[in-house]
């Protein structure tokens, strides 16, 4: 496990994540947040962005599954 610290609304939060996921997560955090303290709006914006990406991926998975069903 790798420990990361994120600052939101002038509070620091320590989180532990899997080593394998850590580099990807750190890259995502760097793209979504500025260095230092972030406000709740930045957190909400990042959450909405990730939720939309998840929605698009699930929609694509469903589309691929339908194609596979038709071929079988």
Beta strands, then each sheet from edge to edge (+ up, - down):
strand 1: 2-8
strand 2: 11-17
sheet 1: 1+ 2-
end
